[in-house]
Structures are given as C-alpha cells and as structure tokens.
C-alpha cells in the first residue's frame, strides 16, 4: 500500500477529538439535569434543550463538511477513475473518514505516479498543448486546440475578440481550469486527459514547479500599487524562490536597466505612464527567470505612441531567443517578430503556419475577412 | 469654575474605564472581524450561512440587548453563576462580538474591492494564497477601509456609554450621577467635552495614518 499522508491523518484525528469533545459536555448536562430532577428543581432546562438541539446539528455540519472535503479532494485528484466516490462518502459519514482519506491518498499516489511517468513528445518543446477544450456553462470557448512551442521560438496568436485567445492563455497559466486535453511544460505535465470526458491536474507541488517555468504579462499590467518598482520585481523571487535580497535586487536592477527604466527603481507604479508600467510588468515576469513568457495583448491598454516601446522590448527579448507566446492585434509586429502564427476563431485554430504566409496570404476565408477588415482601419 | 474643574477630576476616573473599553474592544474586534469576514466569504455554504446569520443578528439587534445577553445568558441558559467581576469582561465580550460583525463587513467590502488582477498576478508569480493575502491584498485593503473603520471607531467611543447597562461605571454613568446629585447640566457638558476631545483625537490620529498611506493611489 502506498504511504499515507501523516499531516492529513493528524488533522483528521484532531477534528475527530473536537467532534467527540461534544460528548462530555452533553453528558455533563444530562448529569446536571438528573441532579435537578432529584432535587425537584426544574428551573433551568434551557441549557439542556439547547445542547440536545445542538448535538445533531453539530454532527450534521461535521458530516456535511467531511463529505464535502472528501468529494472535493476526489474531484481535485481525479480519484474517480480508481473507485466509486460514494464509498468514500459513506465511509466518511460513518466517521471513518481517516480510512477514506487513506484510501484516497493511495489512489492519489497512483495518480501522481502517472504524472511522474509523463514523457514529452519532443524534449525540445517548452510547451505542448493537445486537444484542449474549455467551456463556460453552455458556451464552448475552446474546442480542440493543439500546438507546440519549441525552445527559443516566438508564437503569435491572432484572431477577433471572443475567439478564445485570452482563455487559451489563461488555461496555460493556471488561471482557468481546462475541461479536457493535455498541457505540459517540458518534462512536467500540468493536465492530462486520464478519462474520456475530462482532464486531471497534476499534484499541487508539481503545479507550483510549473508556475516557476512560465511568466505572464497582463493586458492591464496588474502591478502591485503599494510596492515600489524594485519591490514589485523582487517580491516573488524573494518569497517564492527564496533568493537572498541583495541578489534579487541586483537581478531586478539589471532587468530594469534592460527595459530602460533603471532610474525608476524607487518610483511607485502610479507615478509611471502606461508604457512604463507595462515594461515594469515585463521585467517583473522576467525576474522569475521563466522558460516561456506569455503576453496577453500587452499593448491593447496603451496609446498607439507607447506601444512602440513595448514592442521594442519584446523584439529585443526575441533576439535573445526567449521563448514567447504573444496574443496580439499588432499584425505588423506579429509578422516581423514571430516564427509561427496561429489564427483563432470561435475556439478553433482556423489557420496556422509561417507568419508571412498566414498574414500576407491567408488561405482561409475567415482569416481573409478578418485581416482585410483590420487593414481597412 | 472650581466646580467645573472638580467635575473634570471626577469624570476622568470614569474616562479611564471608557478608554479601557474602547482599546480592548478594538484589540479583540479588529482581528475577530477579519475571521468573521473570512467565514462570511467562505466557499463552504454552511460556514458562509452561519456567519451571514451571525452578522445579521449582531447588526439587527441593539447592542444594549446583546450586552445583557452576554452578561445574564450564562446564568439563564446554562445555569452557570458568575461573580460580579464578570461585568467588565461581559462588556468587552459584548462590544467585541458586536463590533466584529461591523468590521467584518468593512473588511469584506475592502477585500472584494481589490481587482481580481492582483490575485491573478500573484498566482502567476507563484505566491501562495497566504503570501498573496498578507503581502499583496491586505496592505491595499487596509488603505481602502480606513475611512469606514474610523467611522466605526468614533461610534464605538460614543457607544461605550452603553456599559452602564451592566452597571460598569464609565464616564457617562458618573456624569449622569453627578448631574442628578447636583441638579446641574454642567456634568453633562463636561461629558460632552470628553467625548468630543476623544473623538477628535481618534479622527486626527486616523487621518495621520491615512496620510501616511497616501504614498500611492
């Protein structure tokens, strides 16, 4: 049998003690009541009544929470493929939640081993996405998305609003949970389709490791307003990567110099222009030394005049062979900088390939319509 | 004039109790409020429901009634008789429970007003949930909730007079006693001065804190 998570067991034992702790109190009131009856004194039975009413509620609450926790864990860890969740729920209702959790843990370990055995199609690929599907309720946003991003390449994703570009990026950066398909970063699988109708996510520890492999630059920067620019850059390396402060600050200053904002290290984000803020955001993502950098329409919230600065920074990163995925509306930029272009519409990849082919000479009618409308403006 | 100053001396004894109630209530209710606001925003519907009801009851019934329940409840409900030393703790418990409910709603409004992008940025950078809350969200929440918290603090200063319900002799109780004994308005005037100065100091102090946090927008 697989090893059992001792922390979880300890938590269960403590919770059980708390649960059973209600018993002595109950007995105490029964005793008090009996003494009162012996003394012919029935003045205060409210406490007794309260206790009698509370105990079943307490248990109901405990059962409900317990089964919820177990159901949640099952959901998260995809144990459905190994056994029937009802068994666990029944076990937990009869107070045998420790056993239920132990079985779950065993199943979880076997699930984790599937993720450990993952082998990428090509070790040179930083990111592999296969048959990705995502829907919000009835609205299917991503239908069947597959692509790979080789090391050192720049990929652009273009397409009309609502075509699922942003959702795709959010699925790859763990901000949304995909419904089905697989996502993997190098030798680490983030999500795998282990059953017919859904995919399962890797254990939290692996997900945390994967988070260190990518960076994301948001459309609206999302800098931390209460921290200086330098602090914005050093916060994550210090807290997450446990880098010593001087080292993190040296890296941060070097990065600020690279994006042309060395003199703004001690400024607050609100003192910077939009273009400067976005450059800080790029530096902040780079400070975590990601293997791949995602850009979610990095210039859409900026003046046309300021977009140049951002694109220049991205270009210089491309020259350094930084692996990047850029969602953009800047066709000229996509054509000049990227090695590969994906045109998305309505949740599917309509056309993909070399940027000069797709943008200058689109084959698909939908792509032609989109690009010609863009050129009109 | 001499009478006026002798009143100051008399009432300042009660003022100590008032300040004690004020400070202890803040010390307990501010963190408790944060816990209640977490309960109020919990994903688990049962927990959320429990705390919603708690807040609803605490805000929906008079504080003076809650004080009486806290003080007499243990005896009438559980048959536990407590000594009269329990008066002051009962006042603090009653005030803290009540104010925690108000603070919880203030915290909730503050926490929910932080853009989702801040959570997303922290998540992508790999910060844990605790780190995100303590380092990113809470500092911004504090700045946003200072004005409503100041409001509550000023209300609390004035509410301390309700401690008379449990015969805790705070400043206003003394003022009323003196007013009745001397058949004079003067003690009430002195009480008003005490309250006003206290609130002025609270407001002034909080304004200073707000200014200090004004280094960013």
Interface residues (C-beta under 8 A of the other chain):
Chain A: X32 X43 X44 X46 X47 X50 X61 X64 X65 X68 X173 X174 X175 X208 X211 X212 X214 X215 X216 X218 X220 X222 X223 X224 X225 X226 X235 X236 X239 X240 X268 X269 X270 X284 X285 X288
Chain B: X44 X46 X76 X77 X78 X79 X115 X117 X118 X120 X121 X123 X124 X125 X126 X127 X131 X135 X136 X139 X140 X143 X215 X216 X217
